[in-house]
Amino acid sequence: MQKNLVIEGGHPLRGKVKISGAKNAGLVLIAASIMAEGETILDNVPRICDTEVMVEMLNEMGASAHWREDGSLSIHPPQHGMKHRTPLELSKKLRASNLFLGALLGRQGQAIVALPGGCDIGSRPMDLHVKGVRALGADIQIEQGCIYAQAQETYGARIYLDFPSVGATENLIMMSAKTPGMSIIENAAKEPEIVDLANFLNSMGAKVRGAGTDVVKIEGVAQLKAGRYSIIPDRIEAGTYMIGAAVSGGEVLVENVIPTHLHPIIAKLQETGALVEETDQGVLVKAGERVHKVDIRTLPYPGFPTDMQSLMLALLSIAEGTSVIVENVFENRFQIVDELNRMGAKIRIEGQTAIVEGVASLYGATVRATDLRAGAALVLAALAARGETVIEDAIHIFRGYENITEKLRGLGAHIK
């Protein structure tokens, strides 16, 4: 796996790029697949580090999971004897390992799931997950870095989430799908990936209603039957190339997208002066003559996504005037600031707020990717910078972006 990326700035991105399947939808659908009887085939799953780890976990737990010649992913859980414990070392590699909690409880009524790993962007408490599965009848113990869950007698329940957590909503939908009675999740997360999970489960015979709203109702069924399903495009990958066009002074057509998923990103890009047009082929982004200052507050969907915040920091670093970004979701999302400042940016942090004083130009430097989205943001900053930038620990980037170097080269970037 590549450890470093070297990028020569000053080459605008031009052309078209096809967006891969959504990382965050793919990960939860891989977990949910074990709840069905028979072979599930998932199309449009990105082949990235995180999905490869999930596939490895499934195989260690006794399922048969492999990539087919047509690029789709085949998942066939055993009828009996699937392990209910997630592999500890693999679990440490990504946050999505915690999604096996709801899937295993829904499948076989017991689960031992390691507390999640992944990017160090802030605390990832499991309290809402635990509260929810307890309400559905599970007995929970947390010790030695693992959640031990037993669910001998489960029943539908009304669950209110104190925060619209995506992971908790997903775990509860999965468990509820095979829990007798009616379950109601209030203040549920509304992300498109939640809707995709519900559509996937419903295609297998589940009864999930209201996904995409703040109240999700699930009527438990006794059996789910496997089938074939294609996951949604990745809105964060799409947003990355859209900002790439703006920051590099280029023009990019982003193909294979669902424009409504991108509206929060489109709105902010337009505020910066970029020209954004929805076409039959996708979303076309053309850089404006200059980058205008913009204020941003990250919020759960349909607000501005926290995953795009680092990328906007890179763009606003070269804006005219001073921009303000308030991070309301993860407390460690500003680790990238020191790296951007090494490239000549002028950003200071006050609590959960970044104050970005735009500069005329960024300059190439040796920087380090501290997490997935920070790494992608450094790639964008490098495209706009004068000279050569070396991004160390680039392995973080490959956790979430399929063929990113090839796609960028196809748009004219000088990257190796």
Legacy VTK file of the C-alpha trace (Angstrom):
# vtk DataFile Version 3.0
C-alpha trace
ASCII
DATASET POLYDATA
POINTS 416 float
0.000 0.000 0.000
1.275 3.450 -0.919
2.543 5.384 2.099
3.183 8.777 0.483
1.651 10.861 -2.288
3.652 13.440 -4.232
1.657 16.170 -5.987
2.867 19.000 -8.201
0.495 21.945 -7.901
-0.664 24.389 -10.530
-2.440 21.955 -12.847
-6.218 22.627 -12.953
-8.520 19.591 -12.883
-10.410 19.293 -16.180
-12.646 16.582 -17.577
-15.096 14.122 -16.102
-14.877 11.628 -13.263
-17.170 8.740 -12.336
-18.029 8.513 -8.664
-17.764 5.149 -6.907
-20.284 3.589 -4.547
-20.737 5.149 -1.117
-18.211 3.973 1.457
-20.572 4.518 4.384
-23.466 2.748 2.661
-21.275 -0.131 1.536
-19.958 -0.789 5.037
-23.384 -1.036 6.693
-24.835 -3.106 3.841
-21.938 -5.559 4.146
-22.784 -5.965 7.842
-26.533 -6.244 7.184
-25.971 -8.974 4.569
-25.317 -11.576 7.266
-28.951 -11.262 8.403
-30.276 -12.777 5.165
-30.566 -16.419 4.158
-28.612 -17.230 1.016
-26.111 -15.322 -1.116
-26.229 -11.532 -1.240
-24.620 -9.804 -4.215
-23.798 -6.128 -3.737
-23.046 -3.988 -6.778
-21.178 -0.669 -6.778
-19.241 -1.427 -3.560
-15.977 0.559 -3.633
-12.816 -1.547 -3.329
-11.103 0.505 -0.652
-9.201 -0.420 2.501
-12.274 -0.213 4.759
-14.451 -2.521 2.651
-11.550 -4.968 2.291
-11.283 -5.092 6.097
-15.033 -5.771 6.409
-14.741 -8.620 3.892
-11.813 -10.060 5.863
-13.862 -9.830 9.066
-16.770 -11.714 7.493
-14.498 -14.526 6.361
-12.910 -14.823 9.801
-16.402 -15.001 11.334
-17.336 -17.956 9.143
-19.126 -16.342 6.197
-17.961 -16.699 2.610
-17.250 -13.253 1.150
-15.371 -12.540 -2.054
-15.167 -10.134 -4.983
-16.641 -11.509 -8.209
-15.190 -11.074 -11.689
-17.784 -8.405 -12.528
-16.592 -6.287 -9.585
-19.567 -7.054 -7.346
-19.260 -8.444 -3.824
-20.684 -11.851 -2.886
-21.577 -12.536 0.754
-22.903 -15.924 1.863
-23.272 -16.462 5.615
-23.409 -20.061 6.886
-26.766 -21.503 7.892
-25.339 -22.454 11.276
-22.152 -21.868 13.169
-21.317 -18.273 12.306
-19.081 -16.749 14.984
-20.762 -14.002 16.962
-17.498 -12.287 17.938
-15.832 -9.727 15.663
-12.054 -10.180 15.186
-10.378 -7.799 17.618
-7.369 -6.705 15.536
-9.455 -6.062 12.438
-12.101 -4.209 14.464
-9.475 -1.702 15.566
-8.945 -0.638 11.960
-12.332 0.938 11.311
-15.311 2.428 13.107
-17.845 0.495 11.015
-16.929 -2.728 12.814
-19.484 -1.669 15.442
-22.271 -2.195 12.882
-22.002 -5.925 13.486
-23.710 -5.315 16.850
-27.175 -4.807 15.358
-26.589 -7.287 12.535
-25.464 -10.141 14.807
-28.216 -9.502 17.359
-30.759 -9.476 14.541
-29.300 -12.656 13.052
-28.621 -14.847 16.066
-29.364 -12.993 19.290
-25.815 -12.638 20.564
-22.789 -10.521 19.753
-19.360 -9.678 21.103
-18.212 -6.526 19.323
-14.986 -4.637 19.939
-15.349 -0.925 20.589
-14.736 0.919 17.294
-11.472 2.127 15.806
-10.927 4.178 12.652
-9.839 7.803 12.298
-8.943 9.800 15.383
-11.434 12.598 14.765
-13.133 12.561 18.166
-14.903 10.327 20.636
-17.279 7.755 19.220
-19.449 6.829 22.208
-21.557 3.688 21.953
-24.036 4.789 24.642
-26.887 5.405 22.181
-26.300 2.026 20.518
-26.319 0.307 23.927
-29.407 2.190 25.142
-31.272 1.206 21.989
-30.474 -2.499 21.908
-31.261 -2.731 25.632
-34.689 -1.255 24.943
-35.192 -4.059 22.394
-34.453 -6.675 25.046
-30.701 -7.229 24.884
-28.602 -7.764 28.001
-25.381 -5.725 27.663
-22.051 -5.818 29.451
-19.055 -3.678 28.484
-15.664 -4.914 29.601
-12.099 -5.201 28.266
-12.863 -3.005 25.273
-15.784 -5.107 24.044
-19.578 -5.032 24.120
-21.054 -8.376 25.202
-24.683 -8.618 24.123
-27.263 -11.361 24.622
-30.820 -11.112 23.334
-32.821 -14.185 24.247
-36.239 -12.531 24.252
-36.567 -9.423 22.108
-39.563 -7.213 21.503
-40.451 -4.050 19.669
-39.848 -0.787 21.521
-40.011 2.984 21.154
-36.487 4.445 21.272
-35.571 8.130 21.418
-32.016 9.013 20.384
-30.558 11.973 22.270
-28.503 12.746 19.138
-29.296 11.610 15.566
-26.364 9.185 15.468
-25.949 7.470 12.089
-24.339 4.337 13.529
-26.901 3.958 16.318
-29.781 4.431 13.867
-28.282 1.772 11.576
-27.668 -0.738 14.373
-31.208 -0.306 15.692
-32.814 -0.624 12.259
-30.908 -3.869 11.655
-31.775 -5.428 14.992
-35.386 -4.243 14.828
-35.830 -5.739 11.354
-35.904 -9.208 12.937
-37.300 -8.280 16.353
-40.953 -9.279 16.890
-43.413 -6.385 17.078
-43.203 -2.726 16.081
-40.117 -0.656 16.865
-40.061 3.122 16.536
-36.817 5.117 16.435
-37.349 8.806 17.196
-34.808 11.537 16.373
-33.264 9.086 13.919
-30.438 10.107 11.587
-31.657 11.072 8.097
-28.528 10.483 5.987
-28.938 8.973 2.495
-26.983 5.945 3.726
-29.806 5.249 6.231
-32.316 5.289 3.373
-30.102 2.911 1.396
-29.961 0.492 4.335
-33.751 0.547 4.672
-34.217 -0.027 0.930
-31.737 -2.905 1.050
-33.461 -4.569 4.007
-36.884 -4.045 2.431
-35.650 -5.690 -0.778
-34.971 -8.782 1.362
-38.403 -8.770 2.977
-38.026 -6.363 5.910
-40.692 -3.801 6.785
-38.927 -0.475 7.396
-40.822 2.789 6.912
-39.829 6.425 7.381
-36.098 6.155 6.657
-34.819 9.606 5.738
-37.152 11.242 8.286
-36.605 11.599 12.021
-39.086 8.811 12.859
-38.367 5.322 11.528
-40.865 2.500 12.095
-39.804 -1.113 11.769
-42.130 -4.099 11.937
-40.061 -7.175 12.710
-40.140 -10.163 10.365
-39.038 -13.744 10.973
-36.936 -14.140 7.841
-34.896 -12.127 5.341
-34.068 -13.576 1.934
-30.876 -12.593 0.141
-30.843 -10.989 -3.281
-28.905 -8.516 -5.426
-28.670 -4.802 -4.656
-26.714 -1.790 -5.957
-25.604 0.802 -3.405
-25.862 4.575 -3.845
-22.985 6.773 -5.135
-20.623 8.350 -2.607
-21.677 11.952 -1.954
-18.462 12.735 -0.061
-16.251 11.489 -2.894
-18.379 13.555 -5.292
-17.955 16.627 -3.090
-14.197 16.066 -3.012
-13.851 16.279 -6.808
-16.296 19.199 -6.931
-14.136 21.186 -4.510
-11.086 19.958 -6.424
-12.372 21.741 -9.516
-12.922 24.970 -7.555
-9.628 24.950 -5.644
-7.490 24.151 -8.703
-9.160 26.643 -11.033
-10.553 23.906 -13.234
-13.798 22.471 -14.586
-15.039 18.970 -13.720
-18.159 16.982 -14.567
-18.924 14.636 -11.691
-20.814 11.600 -13.030
-22.845 8.868 -11.289
-24.259 11.069 -8.522
-27.632 11.755 -6.914
-27.762 15.584 -6.984
-30.206 15.908 -4.067
-27.596 14.252 -1.813
-25.165 17.014 -2.797
-27.369 20.073 -2.228
-25.665 21.199 1.043
-22.284 21.022 -0.722
-23.553 22.676 -3.908
-25.023 25.585 -1.923
-21.728 26.351 -0.164
-19.668 25.947 -3.337
-21.921 28.450 -5.091
-21.419 30.872 -2.198
-17.662 30.652 -2.798
-18.217 31.841 -6.382
-17.953 28.496 -8.175
-20.395 27.824 -11.010
-22.364 24.632 -10.325
-24.841 23.166 -12.792
-26.923 20.000 -12.524
-27.031 18.256 -15.925
-28.366 14.986 -17.306
-24.853 13.581 -17.028
-24.189 14.672 -13.438
-23.014 17.842 -11.711
-20.696 20.258 -13.528
-18.433 22.488 -11.418
-16.430 25.349 -12.885
-14.104 27.452 -10.757
-15.025 31.095 -10.304
-12.601 33.933 -10.982
-11.898 34.141 -7.270
-12.903 32.283 -4.097
-15.276 34.201 -1.823
-15.273 33.847 1.958
-18.010 31.622 3.420
-19.202 30.707 6.910
-20.061 27.043 7.601
-21.614 25.108 10.483
-21.440 21.322 10.284
-24.670 19.552 11.199
-26.293 16.143 10.768
-27.907 15.619 7.344
-29.425 17.568 5.634
-27.005 20.101 7.129
-23.460 20.584 5.890
-21.602 17.272 6.380
-18.746 17.063 8.856
-16.904 14.850 6.359
-16.670 17.830 3.973
-15.430 20.328 6.533
-11.687 19.622 6.127
-12.041 19.846 2.342
-13.711 23.251 2.560
-10.902 24.398 4.851
-8.492 23.763 1.975
-10.620 25.817 -0.436
-11.268 28.669 1.983
-7.542 28.906 2.726
-7.199 30.751 -0.606
-10.440 32.763 -0.366
-10.595 36.545 -0.316
-11.440 37.599 3.223
-11.978 35.674 6.440
-14.203 32.595 6.714
-15.496 30.898 9.859
-16.168 27.153 10.219
-17.922 25.768 13.305
-17.579 22.004 13.858
-20.608 20.618 15.703
-20.143 16.862 15.222
-16.559 15.711 15.978
-14.243 17.550 18.344
-10.927 16.536 16.701
-11.725 17.484 13.117
-9.270 20.394 13.113
-6.057 18.350 13.278
-5.504 19.273 9.641
-5.031 22.944 10.505
-1.359 22.570 11.472
-0.683 20.810 8.168
-2.458 23.457 6.069
-0.593 26.186 7.938
2.675 24.475 6.941
1.599 25.161 3.363
1.129 28.873 4.047
-2.497 28.937 5.193
-3.537 31.293 8.006
-5.991 29.372 10.174
-6.458 29.602 13.902
-8.647 27.500 16.171
-10.853 28.812 18.978
-12.610 25.867 20.609
-14.769 24.225 17.961
-14.354 27.130 15.555
-11.777 27.615 12.802
-11.104 31.175 11.646
-9.651 31.091 8.132
-7.887 34.204 6.857
-7.519 33.666 3.109
-4.056 33.917 1.533
-3.044 34.644 -2.061
-1.372 31.278 -2.512
-0.418 28.021 -0.793
3.054 26.530 -1.169
4.237 22.946 -1.486
5.497 21.312 1.711
5.855 17.948 3.425
2.662 17.315 5.390
0.959 14.364 7.098
-2.533 12.941 6.656
-3.960 12.627 10.173
-7.227 11.013 9.058
-9.177 10.109 5.937
-10.838 13.458 5.143
-7.848 15.499 6.297
-5.739 13.501 3.851
-8.150 14.254 1.007
-8.124 17.936 1.980
-4.317 17.985 1.773
-4.575 16.530 -1.736
-6.850 19.450 -2.699
-4.540 21.974 -1.059
-1.593 20.449 -2.946
-3.430 20.850 -6.266
-3.723 24.589 -5.597
-0.230 25.063 -4.128
2.876 26.340 -5.857
5.528 23.646 -6.140
5.572 20.064 -4.898
3.760 18.672 -1.876
4.569 15.359 -0.190
1.686 13.858 1.812
2.926 11.304 4.338
0.717 8.561 5.839
-1.434 8.707 2.715
-2.745 5.237 3.574
-5.563 7.067 5.408
-6.788 8.416 2.067
-7.042 4.960 0.492
-9.404 3.908 3.282
-12.131 5.982 1.665
-11.318 6.791 -1.963
-11.298 4.206 -4.731
-8.548 4.695 -7.334
-7.997 8.299 -6.270
-4.579 8.653 -7.925
-5.855 7.241 -11.234
-8.970 9.427 -11.162
-6.958 12.573 -10.437
-4.461 11.762 -13.187
-7.403 11.346 -15.546
-8.359 14.932 -14.700
-4.868 16.252 -15.377
-3.348 16.247 -11.880
0.393 15.571 -11.558
0.343 12.975 -8.782
2.425 9.919 -7.978
LINES 1 417
416 0 1 2 3 4 5 6 7 8 9 10 11 12 13 14 15 16 17 18 19 20 21 22 23 24 25 26 27 28 29 30 31 32 33 34 35 36 37 38 39 40 41 42 43 44 45 46 47 48 49 50 51 52 53 54 55 56 57 58 59 60 61 62 63 64 65 66 67 68 69 70 71 72 73 74 75 76 77 78 79 80 81 82 83 84 85 86 87 88 89 90 91 92 93 94 95 96 97 98 99 100 101 102 103 104 105 106 107 108 109 110 111 112 113 114 115 116 117 118 119 120 121 122 123 124 125 126 127 128 129 130 131 132 133 134 135 136 137 138 139 140 141 142 143 144 145 146 147 148 149 150 151 152 153 154 155 156 157 158 159 160 161 162 163 164 165 166 167 168 169 170 171 172 173 174 175 176 177 178 179 180 181 182 183 184 185 186 187 188 189 190 191 192 193 194 195 196 197 198 199 200 201 202 203 204 205 206 207 208 209 210 211 212 213 214 215 216 217 218 219 220 221 222 223 224 225 226 227 228 229 230 231 232 233 234 235 236 237 238 239 240 241 242 243 244 245 246 247 248 249 250 251 252 253 254 255 256 257 258 259 260 261 262 263 264 265 266 267 268 269 270 271 272 273 274 275 276 277 278 279 280 281 282 283 284 285 286 287 288 289 290 291 292 293 294 295 296 297 298 299 300 301 302 303 304 305 306 307 308 309 310 311 312 313 314 315 316 317 318 319 320 321 322 323 324 325 326 327 328 329 330 331 332 333 334 335 336 337 338 339 340 341 342 343 344 345 346 347 348 349 350 351 352 353 354 355 356 357 358 359 360 361 362 363 364 365 366 367 368 369 370 371 372 373 374 375 376 377 378 379 380 381 382 383 384 385 386 387 388 389 390 391 392 393 394 395 396 397 398 399 400 401 402 403 404 405 406 407 408 409 410 411 412 413 414 415
